[in-house]
Amino acid sequence: MKTLKSRSLMTRLCLVIMALIGLYIWGCDQSVPEKTKIEFTAKDSSEITKADAKLELGSKLDDQGKYAEALQNYLDALSVYEKLNKGNSVAKTYNLIGAIYFRQNNYELALDYFLKSYKLITKILEINPKDSICRNDNHKTLNNVGMVFARQNNYKQAITYYEQAREIAEQSGNK
């Protein structure tokens, strides 16, 4: 029979293993240079798991049009990702937050978050040009920036970003 202490240890071990699998699958550990990576503890992996759950819940609420609740979940996840220096997750979350503001016709805030995402993705790709997650998210983010400019009737700027997005998508094999 397992004791409470051994279950707790097993739970922590499972969380660490899940986090490591996630890092391998999604390439999250590629977002920072080797010397600045932090050691993952059971607490860190638990926080990441909770942040990932908040992000997923935010996405579901966003799909249901519950923007205020979705935004709060995204912001909760963002604070964890920023604290743990999870660049890919921060960039993705910036993009999701921008999308909420875009749907609410708050184009200034949408543009701000889309550009934050783009700048972070660019920084990550400078460190690791083969980061497939960022390469994929890069063209999506540029497309989102183009959509903001189009909604603001700034078609010249919109076309510039759409063309950049198309070029990157083609280079990445996403046509």
Residue frames as qw, qx, qy, qz and C-alpha x, y, z in Angstrom:
[[0.000, 0.889, 0.458, 0.000, 0.00, 0.00, 0.00],
 [0.420, 0.439, -0.015, 0.794, 1.34, 3.41, -0.97],
 [0.291, -0.570, -0.444, 0.627, 1.63, 6.10, 1.63],
 [0.178, 0.942, 0.254, -0.125, 0.56, 9.69, 1.17],
 [0.258, -0.769, 0.383, 0.442, 4.21, 10.74, 1.02],
 [0.442, -0.096, 0.755, 0.474, 5.03, 8.29, -1.80],
 [0.370, 0.698, 0.599, 0.131, 1.95, 9.38, -3.77],
 [0.004, 0.957, 0.006, -0.291, 3.03, 12.95, -3.46],
 [0.337, -0.539, 0.602, 0.484, 6.47, 12.01, -4.75],
 [0.455, 0.261, 0.784, 0.332, 4.92, 10.00, -7.60],
 [0.256, 0.875, 0.406, -0.073, 2.67, 12.92, -8.49],
 [0.105, -0.878, 0.252, 0.393, 5.62, 15.29, -8.55],
 [0.428, -0.268, 0.737, 0.449, 7.64, 12.86, -10.64],
 [0.436, 0.534, 0.699, 0.190, 4.78, 12.51, -13.14],
 [0.142, 0.952, 0.165, -0.216, 4.51, 16.29, -13.43],
 [0.241, -0.697, 0.499, 0.456, 8.22, 16.59, -14.15],
 [0.452, 0.035, 0.809, 0.376, 8.06, 13.82, -16.75],
 [0.359, 0.751, 0.554, 0.024, 5.00, 15.44, -18.40],
 [0.015, 0.937, -0.087, -0.339, 6.80, 18.79, -18.54],
 [0.331, -0.486, 0.663, 0.464, 9.89, 17.23, -20.08],
 [0.455, 0.344, 0.777, 0.267, 7.80, 15.43, -22.68],
 [0.234, 0.902, 0.340, -0.124, 6.06, 18.71, -23.46],
 [0.154, -0.816, 0.340, 0.441, 9.40, 20.47, -23.81],
 [0.408, -0.171, 0.780, 0.443, 10.59, 17.80, -26.22],
 [0.383, 0.547, 0.725, 0.169, 7.41, 17.75, -28.30],
 [0.163, 0.935, 0.314, 0.006, 6.77, 21.49, -28.46],
 [0.616, 0.377, -0.052, 0.690, 10.35, 22.70, -28.39],
 [0.284, -0.931, -0.174, -0.151, 9.63, 25.11, -25.54],
 [0.685, -0.585, 0.106, 0.420, 13.15, 24.81, -24.20],
 [0.625, 0.279, 0.288, 0.670, 14.56, 26.36, -27.37],
 [0.046, 0.922, 0.300, 0.239, 13.42, 29.86, -26.49],
 [0.278, -0.933, 0.230, 0.001, 16.46, 30.98, -24.48],
 [0.448, 0.626, -0.624, 0.136, 20.20, 30.52, -24.78],
 [0.788, -0.091, -0.591, 0.144, 21.66, 27.48, -23.03],
 [0.373, 0.101, -0.545, 0.744, 23.35, 29.47, -20.27],
 [0.280, -0.183, 0.218, -0.917, 20.15, 31.24, -19.23],
 [0.652, -0.250, -0.617, -0.363, 17.94, 28.17, -19.01],
 [0.441, -0.480, 0.490, -0.579, 16.56, 27.51, -15.57],
 [0.104, 0.062, -0.988, 0.093, 16.47, 24.15, -13.90],
 [0.597, -0.305, -0.353, -0.653, 12.99, 22.72, -13.81],
 [0.128, -0.115, 0.838, -0.518, 11.69, 21.60, -10.47],
 [0.021, -0.432, -0.901, -0.032, 8.45, 19.82, -9.69],
 [0.046, 0.676, 0.395, -0.621, 7.03, 23.20, -8.67],
 [0.093, 0.448, -0.387, -0.800, 7.99, 24.76, -12.03],
 [0.103, -0.070, -0.882, -0.454, 6.48, 21.91, -14.01],
 [0.010, -0.561, -0.786, 0.260, 3.33, 22.11, -11.91],
 [0.080, 0.643, 0.114, -0.753, 3.11, 25.84, -12.62],
 [0.115, 0.269, -0.636, -0.714, 3.58, 25.24, -16.34],
 [0.049, -0.296, -0.942, -0.151, 0.88, 22.56, -16.29],
 [0.030, 0.669, 0.571, -0.474, -1.50, 24.99, -14.58],
 [0.082, 0.565, -0.194, -0.798, -0.59, 27.76, -17.02],
 [0.066, 0.048, -0.832, -0.549, -1.18, 25.43, -19.96],
 [0.016, -0.503, -0.860, 0.088, -4.58, 24.56, -18.49],
 [0.049, 0.686, 0.266, -0.676, -5.39, 28.27, -18.10],
 [0.068, 0.373, -0.518, -0.767, -4.40, 28.83, -21.72],
 [0.069, -0.190, -0.922, -0.330, -6.63, 25.97, -22.88],
 [0.007, -0.634, -0.693, 0.344, -9.54, 27.21, -20.75],
 [0.040, 0.598, -0.038, -0.800, -9.01, 30.71, -22.13],
 [0.064, 0.138, -0.732, -0.663, -9.19, 29.32, -25.65],
 [0.058, -0.429, -0.898, -0.078, -12.49, 27.54, -24.92],
 [0.016, -0.705, -0.450, 0.548, -13.95, 30.70, -23.35],
 [0.006, 0.444, -0.353, -0.824, -12.70, 32.75, -26.29],
 [0.049, -0.119, -0.863, -0.489, -14.49, 30.36, -28.69],
 [0.106, -0.609, -0.779, 0.108, -17.68, 30.91, -26.67],
 [0.072, 0.721, 0.217, 0.654, -17.34, 34.69, -26.93],
 [0.591, -0.777, -0.195, 0.094, -16.60, 35.09, -23.21],
 [0.546, 0.645, -0.197, 0.498, -13.76, 37.49, -23.88],
 [0.274, -0.784, 0.334, -0.445, -13.30, 38.96, -20.39],
 [0.869, -0.368, 0.317, -0.101, -12.97, 35.50, -18.83],
 [0.893, 0.338, 0.031, 0.296, -10.73, 34.28, -21.65],
 [0.283, 0.795, -0.252, 0.473, -8.51, 37.33, -21.31],
 [0.516, -0.704, 0.378, -0.309, -8.10, 36.77, -17.57],
 [0.956, -0.116, 0.258, 0.075, -7.07, 33.16, -18.14],
 [0.717, 0.566, -0.050, 0.403, -4.59, 34.22, -20.82],
 [0.003, -0.835, 0.312, -0.454, -3.12, 36.87, -18.52],
 [0.768, -0.521, 0.338, -0.158, -2.80, 34.32, -15.69],
 [0.941, 0.145, 0.171, 0.253, -0.96, 31.94, -18.01],
 [0.464, 0.770, -0.117, 0.422, 1.19, 34.76, -19.36],
 [0.313, -0.835, 0.351, -0.286, 2.44, 35.74, -15.91],
 [0.869, -0.305, 0.385, 0.060, 3.66, 32.17, -15.30],
 [0.825, 0.434, 0.153, 0.329, 5.27, 31.85, -18.72],
 [0.218, 0.872, -0.198, 0.391, 7.05, 35.17, -18.27],
 [0.562, -0.715, 0.375, -0.180, 8.22, 34.24, -14.78],
 [0.849, -0.178, 0.474, 0.152, 9.66, 30.93, -16.05],
 [0.007, 0.634, -0.508, -0.583, 11.09, 32.53, -19.21],
 [0.563, 0.248, 0.778, 0.131, 9.07, 30.34, -21.61],
 [0.013, 0.382, -0.303, -0.873, 9.55, 32.44, -24.73],
 [0.122, -0.148, -0.814, -0.548, 7.46, 30.38, -27.16],
 [0.178, -0.579, -0.787, 0.119, 4.54, 30.26, -24.75],
 [0.087, -0.587, -0.206, 0.778, 4.80, 33.99, -24.03],
 [0.064, 0.208, -0.495, -0.841, 4.75, 34.79, -27.76],
 [0.170, -0.329, -0.868, -0.330, 1.76, 32.49, -28.34],
 [0.174, -0.631, -0.652, 0.383, -0.12, 34.04, -25.43],
 [0.030, -0.446, 0.059, 0.893, 0.59, 37.59, -26.65],
 [0.140, -0.015, -0.689, -0.711, -0.93, 36.56, -29.98],
 [0.220, -0.480, -0.848, -0.050, -4.03, 35.09, -28.30],
 [0.135, -0.617, -0.406, 0.661, -4.50, 38.24, -26.22],
 [0.025, 0.293, -0.334, -0.896, -4.15, 40.35, -29.35],
 [0.152, -0.234, -0.831, -0.482, -6.81, 38.23, -31.04],
 [0.154, -0.624, -0.711, 0.285, -9.29, 38.94, -28.23],
 [0.053, -0.593, -0.093, 0.798, -8.70, 42.66, -28.51],
 [0.036, 0.094, -0.633, -0.768, -9.05, 42.40, -32.30],
 [0.154, -0.432, -0.858, -0.232, -12.46, 40.69, -31.98],
 [0.174, -0.727, -0.512, 0.424, -13.51, 43.46, -29.60],
 [0.368, 0.816, 0.222, 0.386, -12.48, 46.06, -32.22],
 [0.389, -0.884, 0.166, 0.200, -9.76, 47.40, -29.91],
 [0.814, 0.527, -0.063, 0.235, -7.22, 47.57, -32.71],
 [0.062, 0.838, -0.430, 0.330, -4.63, 49.60, -30.81],
 [0.603, -0.487, 0.592, -0.221, -4.26, 46.98, -28.08],
 [0.945, 0.225, 0.235, -0.013, -4.53, 44.15, -30.60],
 [0.598, 0.726, -0.231, 0.248, -1.68, 45.64, -32.62],
 [0.215, -0.764, 0.528, -0.301, 0.39, 46.15, -29.47],
 [0.772, -0.278, 0.553, -0.145, 0.10, 42.48, -28.49],
 [0.889, 0.433, 0.128, 0.074, 0.61, 41.17, -32.02],
 [0.396, 0.805, -0.346, 0.277, 3.79, 43.25, -32.33],
 [0.461, -0.626, 0.581, -0.242, 5.03, 42.05, -28.92],
 [0.915, 0.032, 0.399, -0.045, 4.54, 38.51, -30.17],
 [0.734, 0.657, -0.044, 0.165, 6.33, 39.26, -33.43],
 [0.065, 0.839, -0.470, 0.267, 9.31, 40.88, -31.67],
 [0.634, -0.452, 0.600, -0.185, 9.69, 37.97, -29.27],
 [0.921, 0.268, 0.283, 0.015, 9.40, 35.41, -32.07],
 [0.529, 0.793, -0.227, 0.201, 12.05, 37.31, -34.04],
 [0.224, -0.744, 0.576, -0.254, 14.35, 37.27, -31.00],
 [0.821, -0.180, 0.529, -0.119, 13.84, 33.53, -30.50],
 [0.856, 0.487, 0.148, 0.085, 14.52, 32.85, -34.17],
 [0.237, 0.858, -0.422, 0.173, 17.77, 34.83, -33.97],
 [0.445, -0.534, 0.691, -0.200, 18.91, 32.40, -31.27],
 [0.474, 0.001, 0.878, 0.060, 17.48, 29.30, -32.90],
 [0.341, 0.327, -0.376, -0.797, 16.54, 29.77, -36.58],
 [0.328, -0.011, -0.895, -0.301, 15.24, 26.19, -36.81],
 [0.216, 0.168, 0.716, -0.642, 12.62, 26.64, -34.07],
 [0.040, -0.292, -0.812, -0.504, 9.64, 25.19, -35.93],
 [0.113, -0.696, -0.658, 0.264, 7.05, 26.55, -33.50],
 [0.091, -0.681, -0.042, 0.726, 8.24, 30.12, -33.87],
 [0.078, -0.128, 0.639, 0.754, 8.68, 29.77, -37.62],
 [0.059, -0.480, -0.835, -0.263, 5.05, 28.64, -37.84],
 [0.160, -0.768, -0.500, 0.367, 3.74, 31.30, -35.45],
 [0.254, -0.362, 0.178, 0.879, 5.74, 34.03, -37.19],
 [0.029, -0.181, -0.604, -0.775, 3.63, 34.10, -40.33],
 [0.247, -0.646, -0.720, -0.062, 0.40, 33.87, -38.33],
 [0.301, -0.654, -0.285, 0.633, 1.42, 36.86, -36.23],
 [0.134, -0.208, 0.345, 0.905, 2.37, 38.92, -39.28],
 [0.117, -0.413, -0.747, -0.507, -0.97, 38.02, -40.85],
 [0.286, -0.710, -0.594, 0.245, -2.72, 39.24, -37.68],
 [0.230, -0.494, 0.002, 0.839, -0.84, 42.54, -37.85],
 [0.024, 0.072, 0.598, 0.798, -1.98, 42.85, -41.46],
 [0.190, -0.587, -0.765, -0.182, -5.59, 42.25, -40.41],
 [0.249, -0.681, -0.365, 0.584, -5.40, 45.10, -37.90],
 [0.116, -0.340, 0.272, 0.893, -4.11, 47.51, -40.53],
 [0.063, -0.282, -0.761, -0.580, -6.80, 46.35, -42.98],
 [0.220, -0.688, -0.683, 0.108, -9.54, 47.00, -40.40],
 [0.216, -0.692, -0.134, 0.675, -8.08, 50.48, -39.89],
 [0.564, 0.798, 0.211, -0.027, -8.29, 51.03, -43.67],
 [0.106, -0.801, 0.520, 0.278, -4.50, 51.25, -43.88],
 [0.944, 0.286, 0.130, -0.100, -4.35, 48.88, -46.81],
 [0.490, 0.723, -0.456, 0.170, -0.79, 49.70, -47.85],
 [0.226, -0.539, 0.726, -0.362, 0.54, 48.62, -44.44],
 [0.843, -0.016, 0.415, -0.341, -1.80, 45.60, -44.42],
 [0.854, 0.499, -0.143, -0.045, -0.48, 44.40, -47.77],
 [0.213, 0.700, -0.631, 0.258, 3.12, 44.79, -46.56],
 [0.443, -0.358, 0.729, -0.380, 2.45, 42.51, -43.58],
 [0.895, 0.219, 0.252, -0.296, 0.36, 40.06, -45.61],
 [0.695, 0.621, -0.362, 0.021, 3.20, 39.72, -48.12],
 [0.010, -0.586, 0.744, -0.322, 5.76, 39.13, -45.35],
 [0.696, -0.133, 0.575, -0.409, 3.45, 36.51, -43.83],
 [0.889, 0.410, 0.015, -0.205, 3.04, 34.79, -47.20],
 [0.464, 0.673, -0.561, 0.130, 6.79, 34.72, -47.84],
 [0.234, -0.452, 0.771, -0.384, 7.52, 33.22, -44.42],
 [0.817, 0.062, 0.415, -0.395, 4.71, 30.70, -44.79],
 [0.822, 0.522, -0.204, -0.104, 6.06, 29.57, -48.15],
 [0.245, 0.634, -0.688, 0.256, 9.59, 29.28, -46.75],
 [0.415, -0.290, 0.733, -0.454, 8.22, 27.20, -43.89],
 [0.100, -0.057, -0.955, -0.274, 6.24, 24.96, -46.22],
 [0.163, 0.520, 0.709, -0.449, 2.89, 26.37, -45.02],
 [0.040, 0.065, 0.480, 0.874, 1.23, 27.46, -48.23]]
